[in-house]
Amino acid sequence: MTASTATVAQRVVMVHEEPRHRLIYDTPDLSVLDVQIQPGDTTLYHTHKSPITYVTISTSSTDQMILGGAWNNTQPINPPPGRIGAVRAVQSYAEQSITHRVTNVGHTLFRLIAVPSKRSGTENAAASGTIPGDLISENRWFRNSVLRIAGYQASTRHIAHAPTVLVMVRDGRVIIERGDGWMTSLEAAGQSTIISEDEHYRIRNGGEQTSDIVFVEVR
């Protein structure tokens, strides 16, 4: 390995600067990253410093190396670990930053939608107001849920109690009808949109198949 190659191998960037963590939205409250790692590909070393929620869109076997450490020697398994639509909130990055790189040792695309928080969180983990769908997890930083809508059906009208990211889990057609008259259509797995705090909205399934929408409320 040449000196220049070693420098590249050890290059460290912030998570939103890592090329496989594509920045989709960036607001004062949150970011949305589309994380895609192809089989055999490895990310740059990147640093996490804020709490984050992950939504799984496509699964594969992955391994990680903490900066200064070694690979965990994870081996590919079939079917790959994880579940499409799974939601995981990681609070520990707010207490202790981590720098690592990730490699896809499996045979399928590894894809997540990641939502890092830029907010200070709440001291009261029990939030006021409801969130659509079935609650998955709730902590100081996030409240996460999943809403399942049957074909051609619509939800009741809701109001966002905090900035909220909506993530489409599988291909379909879901329309977000906003209180100001604008509509947003999500049609592909991994597509997302942001509902602003205090915004009124309704969700309508424009397709025949049942659709799952993950809600990531950033507190």
Backbone bond lengths (Angstrom), bond angles and torsions (degrees), N, CA, C in turn:
res aa  C-N    CA-C-N  psi(-1)  N-CA   C-N-CA  omega(-1)  CA-C   N-CA-C  phi
1 M - - - 1.469 - - 1.524 109.16 -
2 T 1.323 117.33 128.69 1.454 121.25 178.41 1.512 110.24 -77.83
3 A 1.344 115.92 167.31 1.462 120.13 179.94 1.512 111.01 -62.40
4 S 1.355 116.35 -39.49 1.468 119.30 -179.34 1.516 111.08 -67.17
5 T 1.343 117.08 -37.70 1.463 120.66 178.12 1.515 110.64 -64.96
6 A 1.329 117.18 -41.17 1.460 121.04 179.19 1.514 110.66 -62.51
7 T 1.345 116.87 -38.05 1.460 120.45 178.96 1.510 110.92 -63.16
8 V 1.345 116.20 -44.43 1.458 120.15 179.03 1.523 110.69 -62.95
9 A 1.354 116.09 -41.96 1.465 120.23 -177.09 1.522 111.32 -62.49
10 Q 1.348 117.52 -31.67 1.455 121.08 -177.15 1.531 112.79 -96.91
11 R 1.316 117.66 3.47 1.462 120.17 -178.20 1.525 109.95 -60.66
12 V 1.325 116.33 133.33 1.462 121.99 -178.86 1.523 109.17 -118.26
13 V 1.335 116.02 132.33 1.462 122.06 177.49 1.523 108.44 -128.57
14 M 1.323 116.39 163.73 1.454 119.98 170.96 1.528 108.81 -71.63
15 V 1.315 116.93 156.50 1.464 120.74 -171.96 1.525 111.72 -57.26
16 H 1.339 118.08 -38.63 1.465 119.72 -177.55 1.529 112.49 -74.99
17 E 1.347 117.14 -8.78 1.463 121.30 177.72 1.525 112.06 -97.62
18 E 1.316 117.75 -9.26 1.467 122.01 -178.64 1.534 108.10 -71.98
19 P 1.337 119.53 128.19 1.467 121.18 -170.71 1.526 115.41 -59.56
20 R 1.329 118.01 -27.89 1.470 119.75 -179.02 1.526 111.41 -87.34
21 H 1.323 116.46 -4.56 1.467 122.94 174.35 1.537 107.08 -105.56
22 R 1.314 116.11 79.18 1.472 120.20 -172.32 1.524 110.80 -73.67
23 L 1.319 116.27 127.04 1.464 121.87 -178.50 1.526 109.51 -77.97
24 I 1.340 116.27 117.32 1.463 121.86 -179.07 1.523 111.04 -96.93
25 Y 1.320 116.61 -47.88 1.467 122.24 177.35 1.521 108.62 -131.97
26 D 1.329 114.98 148.05 1.458 120.49 176.37 1.522 107.84 -144.67
27 T 1.326 117.07 108.98 1.459 122.63 -178.39 1.526 108.88 -123.36
28 P 1.326 118.45 171.70 1.468 119.26 176.56 1.528 113.74 -62.49
29 D 1.343 117.57 -19.98 1.466 121.12 -176.25 1.520 114.06 -98.81
30 L 1.321 117.31 -28.57 1.461 120.11 -170.79 1.517 110.54 -162.67
31 S 1.332 114.63 166.95 1.459 122.87 168.65 1.523 108.29 -125.04
32 V 1.330 116.10 158.59 1.459 121.68 171.81 1.524 107.24 -126.87
33 L 1.334 116.00 124.88 1.456 122.49 -178.59 1.518 109.77 -117.75
34 D 1.323 116.47 135.48 1.464 122.06 173.52 1.525 107.01 -100.37
35 V 1.332 116.05 104.32 1.465 122.02 -174.20 1.525 108.83 -94.87
36 Q 1.329 116.95 117.75 1.464 121.16 179.42 1.525 109.19 -133.45
37 I 1.340 115.51 121.26 1.459 121.49 177.98 1.526 107.74 -124.32
38 Q 1.321 116.25 115.89 1.458 121.55 -179.20 1.532 110.52 -74.76
39 P 1.344 117.91 157.17 1.463 120.14 176.74 1.531 111.10 -54.27
40 G 1.317 115.79 131.53 1.457 120.87 179.00 1.516 114.86 84.87
41 D 1.320 117.77 -6.16 1.462 121.19 -177.45 1.532 110.44 -93.38
42 T 1.332 115.55 154.54 1.464 122.43 -178.88 1.518 109.55 -132.86
43 T 1.322 116.69 135.87 1.458 120.96 178.21 1.528 110.80 -74.78
44 L 1.323 115.20 165.98 1.457 120.27 165.47 1.529 108.83 -70.79
45 Y 1.327 116.11 161.00 1.457 118.25 167.50 1.527 108.31 -60.44
46 H 1.316 116.02 131.40 1.465 119.62 179.88 1.521 109.47 -140.54
47 T 1.326 115.20 152.64 1.459 121.61 -172.73 1.519 111.20 -110.40
48 H 1.340 115.31 132.27 1.465 123.32 172.75 1.526 108.04 -104.17
49 K 1.339 116.12 127.93 1.469 120.09 179.60 1.520 113.20 -127.10
50 S 1.315 117.03 -1.25 1.469 119.44 -176.39 1.519 109.87 -134.20
51 P 1.338 117.64 155.26 1.466 120.24 177.25 1.517 110.23 -60.11
52 I 1.325 115.75 150.41 1.463 119.96 -171.82 1.525 109.79 -148.11
53 T 1.321 116.08 147.08 1.465 121.81 171.26 1.520 108.70 -114.92
54 Y 1.349 115.85 135.57 1.458 122.41 178.20 1.526 109.86 -111.75
55 V 1.333 116.34 137.70 1.461 122.87 172.81 1.523 107.28 -118.56
56 T 1.331 117.08 121.96 1.464 121.34 -176.50 1.521 110.68 -80.45
57 I 1.340 115.60 125.97 1.464 122.10 177.67 1.529 110.79 -107.65
58 S 1.333 117.24 -37.00 1.464 122.06 178.51 1.522 108.14 -147.48
59 T 1.327 117.18 135.69 1.461 120.89 -173.19 1.528 112.31 -105.09
60 S 1.313 115.19 152.60 1.457 122.77 173.23 1.524 107.77 -161.93
61 S 1.315 116.63 168.46 1.463 121.14 175.71 1.525 108.87 -81.34
62 T 1.332 116.75 129.15 1.462 120.64 -179.75 1.522 110.53 -129.00
63 D 1.319 114.93 157.55 1.460 122.20 175.09 1.525 107.41 -128.61
64 Q 1.321 117.18 155.84 1.454 120.12 179.05 1.520 110.95 -133.18
65 M 1.329 114.46 153.70 1.459 122.03 175.02 1.522 108.28 -128.66
66 I 1.329 116.49 116.96 1.456 121.21 172.76 1.526 108.38 -70.79
67 L 1.333 117.67 140.75 1.459 121.02 179.87 1.529 109.86 -54.71
68 G 1.334 115.30 124.62 1.455 121.07 -177.87 1.512 113.63 90.28
69 G 1.346 117.11 -4.87 1.453 121.19 -178.56 1.518 112.53 -109.18
70 A 1.326 115.90 -155.00 1.460 122.02 -178.06 1.521 109.32 -128.22
71 W 1.322 115.99 163.59 1.460 120.45 174.39 1.523 109.95 -63.44
72 N 1.325 116.45 152.01 1.465 121.16 178.70 1.520 112.83 -81.49
73 N 1.349 116.01 -4.88 1.468 122.16 179.71 1.529 111.67 62.21
74 T 1.325 116.46 38.57 1.466 121.13 175.00 1.521 109.57 -67.10
75 Q 1.330 116.86 135.45 1.456 122.49 179.61 1.529 109.80 -106.13
76 P 1.338 116.83 146.40 1.470 118.99 179.55 1.515 111.52 -66.34
77 I 1.324 115.72 143.45 1.459 121.23 175.14 1.519 108.70 -128.91
78 N 1.325 115.98 157.03 1.460 121.88 -179.27 1.523 109.18 -131.58
79 P 1.344 118.78 121.68 1.464 125.88 0.60 1.519 111.37 -71.35
80 P 1.342 116.97 159.37 1.465 119.75 -178.16 1.519 111.56 -65.79
81 P 1.326 117.36 157.87 1.466 120.47 -179.51 1.519 111.17 -69.76
82 G 1.315 115.19 163.39 1.458 119.53 177.16 1.514 112.37 91.98
83 R 1.318 114.96 175.34 1.466 121.73 -177.19 1.520 108.72 -142.62
84 I 1.323 115.92 133.06 1.460 120.32 176.40 1.528 109.06 -60.55
85 G 1.318 116.16 129.72 1.459 121.43 -177.71 1.514 113.98 93.24
86 A 1.338 117.58 -5.58 1.465 120.02 178.59 1.528 109.92 -64.86
87 V 1.326 115.48 145.13 1.469 121.86 -178.07 1.527 108.27 -123.80
88 R 1.337 115.60 131.40 1.471 120.01 -178.44 1.521 109.23 -136.78
89 A 1.324 116.89 124.36 1.465 121.93 176.93 1.521 109.23 -103.31
90 V 1.323 116.74 129.92 1.466 122.41 179.63 1.524 108.11 -114.03
91 Q 1.336 116.24 110.13 1.462 121.35 -179.73 1.524 112.70 -90.17
92 S 1.325 117.24 -21.64 1.466 121.17 -168.75 1.525 113.22 -64.36
93 Y 1.341 117.64 -24.88 1.462 119.28 -179.22 1.528 111.65 -62.00
94 A 1.335 117.36 -26.05 1.467 120.25 178.77 1.528 111.20 -70.69
95 E 1.331 116.04 -26.55 1.465 120.89 -178.40 1.523 111.97 -93.75
96 Q 1.333 115.50 -35.47 1.467 120.44 -178.33 1.519 107.55 -144.62
97 S 1.324 116.85 114.33 1.462 119.77 178.79 1.529 109.46 -67.67
98 I 1.319 115.70 157.84 1.462 120.90 179.46 1.523 108.64 -136.92
99 T 1.328 115.62 139.87 1.464 121.64 174.74 1.519 107.67 -120.82
100 H 1.308 116.27 122.49 1.462 120.40 -178.03 1.522 109.64 -150.96
101 R 1.313 114.57 173.45 1.458 120.75 168.45 1.516 107.76 -131.12
102 V 1.322 115.52 155.44 1.463 121.82 -173.71 1.522 108.65 -127.21
103 T 1.331 116.13 137.95 1.455 120.87 176.19 1.522 109.80 -123.51
104 N 1.321 116.17 144.63 1.461 121.98 177.99 1.523 107.88 -93.16
105 V 1.333 116.91 106.33 1.463 121.64 -179.12 1.528 111.41 -94.17
106 G 1.328 116.67 0.43 1.459 121.26 -178.58 1.517 112.35 -91.58
107 H 1.335 114.90 -161.20 1.463 120.95 -174.10 1.524 112.53 -121.02
108 T 1.327 117.26 8.26 1.458 121.57 -179.79 1.527 109.11 -130.68
109 L 1.322 115.77 163.95 1.460 120.83 178.12 1.525 110.35 -64.28
110 F 1.316 116.39 134.48 1.463 122.29 171.53 1.523 106.74 -100.18
111 R 1.340 116.06 119.16 1.468 119.29 -176.07 1.522 111.12 -139.66
112 L 1.316 115.12 130.94 1.459 122.97 175.76 1.519 108.82 -131.20
113 I 1.325 116.63 151.21 1.452 121.61 161.52 1.523 106.23 -101.89
114 A 1.322 115.91 123.18 1.459 121.52 -175.85 1.521 110.03 -112.82
115 V 1.336 115.71 137.47 1.467 121.49 -179.68 1.531 108.49 -125.58
116 P 1.344 118.06 94.02 1.461 120.06 173.22 1.532 110.24 -78.64
117 S 1.317 115.81 140.49 1.466 120.95 178.70 1.524 110.72 -91.54
118 K 1.333 115.71 141.98 1.464 121.60 171.73 1.530 110.80 -109.74
119 R 1.325 116.77 3.17 1.458 120.80 -176.81 1.536 110.68 -88.83
120 S 1.308 115.64 169.35 1.467 120.39 -177.07 1.519 112.93 -86.32
121 G 1.335 117.85 -6.28 1.455 120.78 -178.42 1.516 111.14 79.71
122 T 1.314 115.57 -178.35 1.454 121.31 -179.28 1.515 109.65 -124.79
123 E 1.308 117.01 145.93 1.462 120.60 177.43 1.522 111.44 -76.05
124 N 1.330 116.15 -21.26 1.464 121.37 -178.94 1.518 109.16 -104.40
125 A 1.340 116.71 103.93 1.463 120.37 -176.52 1.519 112.37 -67.09
126 A 1.324 117.89 -23.72 1.465 121.08 178.82 1.525 108.29 -83.84
127 A 1.331 116.25 103.64 1.459 120.92 -174.42 1.515 111.23 -77.43
128 S 1.325 114.72 152.39 1.460 119.67 171.75 1.519 108.21 -89.63
129 G 1.329 116.09 150.03 1.458 119.55 -178.36 1.510 111.53 83.90
130 T 1.310 115.32 156.31 1.458 121.07 -177.33 1.516 110.60 -95.01
131 I 1.314 115.03 161.78 1.454 122.56 173.12 1.521 106.67 -124.38
132 P 1.332 118.91 138.94 1.467 119.98 -177.61 1.522 112.31 -60.31
133 G 1.332 115.44 150.60 1.453 120.96 173.96 1.513 114.18 82.55
134 D 1.337 114.19 -165.36 1.465 122.08 -178.92 1.522 109.62 -93.19
135 L 1.331 115.86 126.51 1.462 121.20 -178.84 1.530 110.27 -65.22
136 I 1.331 116.18 131.29 1.463 121.95 177.65 1.522 110.81 -100.32
137 S 1.317 115.98 -49.43 1.462 120.26 -179.21 1.518 109.48 -155.83
138 E 1.340 114.40 156.44 1.460 120.56 -178.68 1.520 108.22 -149.58
139 N 1.329 116.36 127.52 1.455 120.81 177.78 1.527 108.99 -148.53
140 R 1.307 115.81 -169.78 1.463 119.73 -177.17 1.525 112.53 -59.22
141 W 1.333 116.61 -31.59 1.454 121.25 -169.82 1.518 114.08 -100.32
142 F 1.332 117.17 -34.29 1.462 121.07 -172.39 1.522 111.03 -138.16
143 R 1.325 113.76 154.35 1.460 121.07 163.41 1.523 105.51 -128.88
144 N 1.339 116.66 121.43 1.459 122.38 -173.23 1.526 110.87 -119.22
145 S 1.328 115.62 139.08 1.462 120.42 179.17 1.521 109.27 -148.05
146 V 1.328 115.66 168.42 1.462 120.96 174.02 1.520 108.53 -129.72
147 L 1.316 115.37 133.39 1.461 122.35 178.67 1.514 108.56 -112.00
148 R 1.316 116.14 123.52 1.470 121.58 177.18 1.522 108.21 -103.95
149 I 1.331 116.24 122.36 1.464 121.60 -177.78 1.523 109.02 -119.25
150 A 1.327 116.29 124.05 1.463 121.47 177.98 1.529 110.09 -68.23
151 G 1.321 114.76 161.74 1.456 120.61 -178.39 1.521 113.02 -55.21
152 Y 1.332 115.72 133.00 1.467 125.08 176.26 1.528 113.25 63.26
153 Q 1.329 117.79 16.39 1.459 120.59 178.30 1.536 109.93 -101.98
154 A 1.332 115.97 166.92 1.463 121.36 -179.56 1.520 109.83 -134.38
155 S 1.315 115.37 152.29 1.459 120.97 176.43 1.520 109.54 -80.91
156 T 1.313 115.76 170.67 1.456 119.77 168.34 1.530 107.85 -72.81
157 R 1.310 116.84 172.80 1.464 120.21 178.09 1.531 109.65 -79.11
158 H 1.327 114.96 140.73 1.457 121.36 -177.72 1.517 109.83 -127.30
159 I 1.314 115.12 163.99 1.453 122.27 171.00 1.519 108.08 -127.20
160 A 1.337 116.18 134.79 1.465 120.48 -179.03 1.520 109.78 -80.27
161 H 1.327 116.58 124.32 1.459 121.46 -179.68 1.527 112.13 -87.60
162 A 1.326 116.06 -6.80 1.465 122.94 176.20 1.527 106.34 -161.33
163 P 1.329 119.09 163.00 1.465 119.67 175.71 1.526 109.99 -54.19
164 T 1.330 116.56 132.52 1.464 121.27 -171.83 1.521 110.15 -134.89
165 V 1.332 115.75 132.57 1.462 121.97 175.65 1.518 108.55 -99.73
166 L 1.334 116.73 130.50 1.460 122.91 175.29 1.521 107.89 -105.20
167 V 1.339 116.91 128.94 1.463 122.26 -176.37 1.521 109.73 -122.12
168 M 1.324 115.99 127.46 1.466 122.62 176.21 1.534 108.40 -79.49
169 V 1.331 117.23 124.40 1.465 120.45 -175.30 1.526 111.91 -82.86
170 R 1.330 117.46 -41.59 1.468 122.12 -179.87 1.523 109.50 -132.93
171 D 1.336 115.47 164.95 1.462 119.61 177.59 1.523 110.52 -57.70
172 G 1.298 116.91 147.21 1.462 122.70 -179.79 1.513 108.79 170.89
173 R 1.325 116.84 -149.57 1.464 120.73 174.47 1.517 108.59 -152.13
174 V 1.316 115.22 106.66 1.459 122.00 179.09 1.524 108.19 -120.53
175 I 1.320 116.26 132.31 1.462 121.78 -179.05 1.520 109.23 -111.47
176 I 1.324 115.98 127.71 1.462 121.23 174.20 1.520 107.31 -97.76
177 E 1.314 116.60 114.01 1.463 122.75 179.89 1.528 108.00 -94.55
178 R 1.318 116.54 111.68 1.458 121.85 -174.26 1.525 111.29 -90.72
179 G 1.320 114.86 155.43 1.453 120.42 -176.16 1.510 114.58 -62.42
180 D 1.352 117.02 -24.37 1.463 119.99 179.88 1.519 112.84 -86.23
181 G 1.354 116.44 4.62 1.458 120.75 178.36 1.513 114.67 97.41
182 W 1.328 117.92 -14.77 1.455 120.62 177.93 1.527 110.36 -76.58
183 M 1.337 115.41 150.90 1.462 121.24 178.34 1.523 109.60 -125.98
184 T 1.327 116.06 143.26 1.458 122.92 176.04 1.517 108.31 -120.63
185 S 1.335 116.81 130.13 1.463 121.42 -179.63 1.527 109.67 -108.36
186 L 1.332 116.04 127.88 1.460 122.75 173.71 1.522 107.86 -110.46
187 E 1.339 117.05 124.68 1.465 119.59 -173.11 1.525 113.85 -128.87
188 A 1.308 118.50 -12.10 1.463 121.06 -177.39 1.521 110.34 -124.86
189 A 1.316 115.97 146.80 1.468 120.73 176.89 1.521 109.89 -55.21
190 G 1.332 115.50 131.96 1.456 120.61 179.29 1.509 114.76 93.25
191 Q 1.330 117.61 -12.10 1.463 118.39 175.45 1.522 109.72 -67.76
192 S 1.334 115.79 150.55 1.460 119.97 -176.56 1.516 110.34 -146.32
193 T 1.315 114.84 164.96 1.457 121.86 173.48 1.521 108.20 -150.39
194 I 1.322 115.81 163.57 1.465 121.44 -178.52 1.520 109.80 -113.25
195 I 1.329 115.66 132.81 1.458 122.76 171.48 1.527 107.37 -102.37
196 S 1.316 116.97 124.81 1.464 120.71 -178.10 1.524 111.09 -74.55
197 E 1.318 115.78 155.74 1.460 120.74 176.13 1.524 110.14 -58.36
198 D 1.339 116.10 134.87 1.472 125.20 -179.30 1.529 113.62 73.26
199 E 1.321 117.75 5.61 1.471 120.40 178.23 1.529 110.08 -78.73
200 H 1.337 116.43 137.55 1.458 122.66 175.47 1.531 108.66 -90.75
201 Y 1.336 116.04 143.48 1.460 118.87 -178.50 1.526 110.31 -161.52
202 R 1.329 113.94 164.00 1.456 122.27 173.18 1.517 107.52 -140.09
203 I 1.333 116.77 150.30 1.461 121.48 -178.87 1.521 109.34 -115.58
204 R 1.331 114.88 130.69 1.464 120.36 -178.43 1.525 109.38 -126.50
205 N 1.331 116.13 134.65 1.461 122.02 176.27 1.520 108.06 -87.48
206 G 1.329 116.31 113.32 1.454 120.80 -178.98 1.510 113.81 -90.79
207 G 1.333 117.40 6.43 1.454 120.73 -179.17 1.513 112.34 -119.70
208 E 1.317 115.24 177.36 1.468 121.57 -177.12 1.521 112.26 -80.74
209 Q 1.348 116.75 -32.62 1.456 120.88 -175.00 1.534 111.52 -87.03
210 T 1.326 115.25 151.53 1.461 120.68 174.78 1.529 109.90 -63.23
211 S 1.320 116.57 139.35 1.466 121.73 -179.86 1.522 110.39 -121.84
212 D 1.327 115.63 143.86 1.463 122.51 175.29 1.525 109.16 -108.69
213 I 1.326 115.71 129.60 1.456 122.53 176.60 1.524 108.13 -119.72
214 V 1.324 116.24 125.57 1.462 120.75 175.92 1.528 109.10 -91.94
215 F 1.336 115.37 134.53 1.459 122.74 176.71 1.527 108.53 -106.40
216 V 1.326 116.03 127.48 1.464 121.65 174.44 1.523 106.89 -118.85
217 E 1.323 115.99 100.81 1.462 121.47 179.55 1.526 108.37 -90.14
218 V 1.330 116.25 123.17 1.464 121.86 -176.41 1.518 108.50 -99.07
219 R 1.343 116.96 116.98 1.459 121.56 -166.23 1.530 112.90 -99.98
